[in-house]
């Protein structure tokens, strides 16, 4: 009972555009109004999306909304919420100071950890120590921006645990270690961004007084709340369990979900509760932990998940949908890299990855099953899968909504008093000038032929 994307008009994506513009413009033009009413605005765009769909396709819309809510949105928030709570119960203490070399090495280590811990886990654990190390510096915005680029996005390239699109590819049949093929594009991006960051951070550092930039203390390196590392490791184990065990499905409100997915969500909730219960409030106080960042993400992404339904349905209709003129012309790795990337920057990169992967498989291997078609794609045309994978992961850094950790990191930074640019400020001042040349370079080196 999927929503028939081939029958939806293109203007059905207008509420999604309204949601994006609300996130972009209200914090800039009416910040007090946005802070008080962003939940109502998110709900408004969700309702504006749902009502016409219900009128046009009542049964299909009901089924789609329930599926999005039960099988996508709730598991998404459970995963983010669990990682947020566990990470907030870990306090990293040490004699850190916000010097350019330390900051650069810290970002390098965080980028490496993101493929192991996942971009969300690494982001939430590591952003607070970085902000504490630079607490006495006047210029901190660039630290958070480059952290989003590297730790929250590009760093998750090398394993299916790193970023949701790669995990979905693994579930579809991409071998676990195949994602190591993203190593060279990832290293190119990482090395370039770290070099630019170091020069920029050193320039800003030189303009500040020594007493302002040095955050000296005599603390030895320790991790308080260390038992939470067990829970942090347990999250990817639970995710791998749900992807590798095939149990019977359970139907709830007409939505079929495999039992292992229900068990995964329950396990994640239990780990979050245990982490919170077994950790001293003093550690959360040191982290200045509050639930506001994850609350903001949950509310805004509710509107995003609902309002983007027509856009994803139209894309999934492929050559039969109103965007057939675009999908029919996807013929080279360059096309797949850029279209996957640009859509991932504004839509959820996980379903975008699956949609473009399905389009690619259907283009080259029309009559084959998914796993066999995928095996042949990897064997005969690996650059197409590489292009889709790089586009989904790398372009997530282009906007605040490109990947959920971006929003969490931004919210944590703002809560700690760091000035963060608006949606368009981030896009036009930072991400487009810094990332688009890198993406062009990747195109020339890896996807030209």
Secondary structure, DSSP 8 states (H G I E B T S, - for coil): ----GGGS-GGGGHHHHHHHHHHHHHHHH-HHHHHHHHHHHHHHHHHHHHHHHHHH-HHHHHHHHHHIIIIIIHHHHHHHHHHHHHHHT-EEE------HHHHHHHHHHHHHHHHHH-HHHHHHHHHHHHHHHTTT-S--HHHHHHHHHHTTTGGGGSSTTTSHHHHHHHHHT--GGGGGGGHHHHHHHHHHHHHHHHHHHHHHHHTS-HHHH--------EEETTTHHHHHHHHHHHHHHHHH----EEEETTEEEEHHHHHHHHHHHHHHHHHHHTS-HHHHHHTT--SHHHHHHHHHHHHHHHHTHHHHHHHHTGGGSTTHHHHTT--SHHHHHHHHHHHHHHS-HHHHHHHHHHHHHHHH-TTS-HHHHHHHHHHH-HHHHHHHHHHHHHGGGGSTTSSHHHHHHHHHHHHTT-----HHHIIIIIIHHHHHHHHHHHHHHHS--
